[in-house]
Amino acid sequence: MSKWLSLAVGTLAGGVARYVLAGAIYQALGTRFPYGTLAVNLSGCFLIGAFNGLAETKFLLGPNARVMLMIGFCGAFTTLSTLMLETSNLMKDGEAMRAFANVAATIILGFLLFRLGEVLGEVL
């Protein structure tokens, strides 16, 4: 499969996965807090960490697989820009503590899950 086709397939799959996961989370937990985007960003951090571990340490992902999974899928799946928009909306609504919690949880937990995914990718 060419790199462009790998990118297209990964991007399509990542966009669909994001829509489905975020929608399910919002349906389950409501929209008072951006739980859907948080779940997508955190799971995306884990996945890209795992893929990176598989690629860098185990050499189990070739160039096309890296393009498909890391650039295409994860790039379309996670959205930092949406994090910023929803955090700004929380601030505008006078929800400064929720806005701070959203950013802090995404950055801190995202990094921890990235490392966990990377380590798991390395030991598989």
PyMOL commands that set and color helices and strands:
alter all, ss='L'
color gray80, all
select helices_A, chain A and resi 3-29+35-56+63-77+80-92+96-123
alter helices_A, ss='H'
color red, helices_A
deselect
rebuild
show_as cartoon
